[in-house]
Amino acid sequence: MLPYSANDYGADAHATGAARSKSLLGPYTKDAEPLLSTAGSHGRFLGPGGPDMVSFRGRDWMLFHSWDEAYLYRGLHAVPVIWRDGLPHPEDER
């Protein structure tokens, strides 16, 4: 799974996605739905982007940045994830 960011960095449309491949060298196929988006987070994260995955103390986490409510700065977030169908999903999206 290769996480990425797409769309306009300065707007709610900026989101994270995933592409998958059977081989590290590709070819990769983009998943139809984003991993995390403004709409998918119910407005909790505005224009999430720059995704990365880390493991810490036995849990997997997605790190990413998103806008504050006033669109003045982008803050860093660390959200625990669960895995479904080979993709990470924020735990509170169950």
N, C-alpha and C positions, 0 to 999 in steps of 0.2 A: 504494500500500500504506500503510495506516494502522496502526501498531503501537499496542497498548494493553495494560493489565494488567487482570486479572479475578480474582474469587474472594477468599477471606479473606486479607487482608494478613498476618495473624499466623500463618499455617500453610503447610505444604507445598503446599496446593492453589492458592496464589497463583501465577499463571503469566502469561506474555506471549502475546498472540495477534495476529492480523492481520485486517484487513477490507480488501476491495478494491472498487474502483469504476472504471467507465470514464470517469467525470467527477469532477473535484475536488469538486463540490457534491453528489455522491451520485446515487442511493442506494448505500450500502455493503452488502456481503455479508460476514458473518463466516466465516472459514475454520473447518472442522470441528476441525482439530488445532491445538494451541498451537505457537507458534514455539519457545518454550523453557519447560520445566517441570522440576520436581524429578525426576519419573520419566524424562522425555526426556533429562535430563542425567546419568542414572544416579546421582543423589544428589550430583553435584558442586556444583550450585547449589540451595540450599534456598529455595523460594518466590520465584523470580526475578520481578521486576517493574520498572515504570518504564522500558520500553525506548525507546531512541532509536538512530538510525543516523547515523554520521559517516563521511566519507572522509578518510583521512590517508595521505600518501605512496603514493598509488596503490592503496590497499586500503580495503575497506569493513569497518567495525567496528560491532558492536552493543554499546551501553552499557546497563547495567542494574544493579540492586542485588539482593542476596539476603542471607539470614540466614547468620551464622556457625554452626558446628556446635553451639554451646551456646544458640543463639537469644537472644543478648544484644544484638547489633547487626546492622545491615544494611550490608554493604560494597559499594563500587562495583566493577564488573567491566568490562573492555573485551575483547571476544572477536572475532577476525577471522571474517568470514563468507564463504561462497560462496553464489551465487544459483542456485536451482532453481525452475523454474516461477514466476518472478517474486517469490519469497520468499527472505529471508535465512536461512541455516542455519549454526550454528557449524561452523567448518572441521573440528573433531575429531569430528563426527557422521557423517562420510562413510560 
